[in-house]
Amino acid sequence: DGLHMLVKKITSLVSTFDVACASFLSAVLRVIDRLLVTFANEDRMRNLVETALFDSLRIILQDFEKYPGEIQSHCIAIISAFIHNEPTSLSILQERKVPQAMIDAVCRGVPVDGDVISGLLLAFGASCLNSEGEQYFKSHDPLKTLLSVFLDPKYSRILIQHGNASIIGQSMDEFIRHHPALGQMCIDEMMVM
């Protein structure tokens, strides 16, 4: 069907990625992202976990710096939306090292992209829906890297555009409310700033 054709195209584009195909890869990922939002509870969308899509997203995350911001933000949004819509899939994605690759990518550095920055806390929340994810999050502490953007001048323009700083603040509040076990860690990181 058409969804599997999109996944095959993503796999092909990721395996042979170059700058010339970036726009096309971004467009295909945007389609998947929008389908997840629109048809989240459809069986075909749930079955995405059985495809190579998440292996391709893991490859993107493992070499995150190589990809443009649009691709990075769609990658994070797809992972986040999929887990939030189908929480039982988190353990399957953890076996495939997808949430871990996202956290590791952030620990290496936060891209200077407003959509990526504003989507990270929602994605962190998705990856912490079980104890394994919460433990990985605690042990790697991606919050320290994420919060460092507030002190780095190269992010200042991104933070004031489209209210990104406010979105991050609201997302942090929601993250702490949904993951009280991580609340003190979040507060401690903010106090160190």
N, C-alpha and C positions, 0 to 999 in steps of 0.2 A: 504494500500500500504506500501511499504518499509519505506518511510519517517515517517509515523505514528507509525510503529513498532519501529523505532529508538527513537522517542519521548517517547513512552511508556517505553522503556528500560531505558532511562535517568531518567524518573520519578521514576521508580522502584529503580534504583541504588542510587538516591539522598535520597529517603525516608528511605532506609536501609543502608546508607553509612557506610563503614568501610574501613580501609587502604587496605585490601585485594582486594577490587573492584576498587581501585583508577585508576589503569592502564586501566582497561576496560572502566570506565566512561570517562577517558581522551580520549581514542581512539574513543568512540562514539561521544563525543563533537567535536573532530577534524574532523570527517566525516561531521557533520552538518556545522561546520565552513567552510570547503572546498566546500561543496555544495552551501553555500551562496555566496561564491566568484565566483564559476563557473557558477551557474544557477540562479543568483540573480533575474532576471526578469521573471522567470517562475511562473505561477500561484500557483503551489504547494508550492513554497518557500514563496510566499506572504501569503499563507494560514497558515503558521506556527504560525502566531499571534493568531489563533483560537485554537491552541493546548495547552497542558499543559507544553510545553517547557519553556516558559518564567516564569511560576510559579516555575518550578524546578530551573531555573537560579536565581530567586529571593531568593529561599531557600538557594542556595549556597552562594549568596552575604550576606545574613543575618547571616551566620555562616562562613564567608570567611576564617577565620584563621584556621579552621578545615581541609580545602582542600589544597592539594598540588598546587604548582605554575602552573603546566601544566593545571590543571582544572580551576584555577583562570583565566589564560590568555585566554583559549578558551571561557570561560564565557563572559569575557569582549569583546573579538573579535566578538563573535556571536551577542551580543547586538549592538555593534557599526556597524557592517556590515549590520545587518537587518535594523536599523534605517536609515543609509545612503542610502541604496537601496530602502527603502520604507518609506520616511519621514512622510507620512500620518499616519503611525502606531505609531508614537511617543505618541500621546495622548492616544491611547489604552494601550500602555505599561505603561504610567504614571498612568492611572486608576488602573493598576495592581501593581503599586509601584515598577517597575523594575529599571528604571533609578535612582529613589530615593534611592533604596537599594544599588546600585553601588556607589553612592556618599557617602552614610553613611558608607559603608565598607571602603572606602578610608580615610574618616575622622577618623575612628578608628585606622588606621595604614596602611602603604604601605608595601605589602609583599616584601621580599628581593628576587625578581625575575625580571630579565631583560625584559622578554616578557610582564609581567604585567605592569611594569613601563613604557615601551615604548608605550604600547597600550592605556594607560589611557587618554591622551590628545585627541586622536581621539574619544574615547568613550565620554569624556566630551563634545566635540564638537557636537556629535550626540544628547546628552541629552539636549543641549541648543538650539535646532533648533526652539523652540517655546518660547513664553514669560513665560509660566509656568515653563519650564525647566530652563530657564535663571534665573528666580527668585529663584528657589530652589538652584541652583548652587551658586548664590550670598549669600543667607542666610546661607548656610552651609560651604562655602569657603574651598573646598577640595584642592585647590591649595596650601594653607599653609602647609598642611600635605605632599602633593606630593613634593613640593620644598624642604622640610626639608631633603630629601634623599641626597641632595648635601652636606649637612653639617654633616651627620652622617657617621662615619667611617665604619660601617657594610655594607654600600652600595657601598663603593669605588670600590671594585673588580667588582661588577655588572655593574657599570657605565662605566668602561673602556673596558669591554668585548664587542665585536661586535659593538663598536661605539655607545653604548646606550646613552651616554651623548649628543652626536651630534644629535641622533635621537630625543631625548627629546627637544633639542633646536629648531630643525626644526619643530617639532610638536607644540611647543609653539608659534613660529612665525606664523604658519598656523592657530592655534586656535585664535590668536589675530586678524589676517586678516579677518577671517570668522565671528568673534564675536566682532566687534569693541566696542559694549556696555560694554564688559567685559575687554577690553584692559587695561584701567587704573587700574582696580583691579589686573590684572596680573603684570603689571609694579610695582605697589605698593608692592605686595608680593615679587617680586624679589629684590626690593630696601631694604626691611626690612632684607633680608638675609645678 
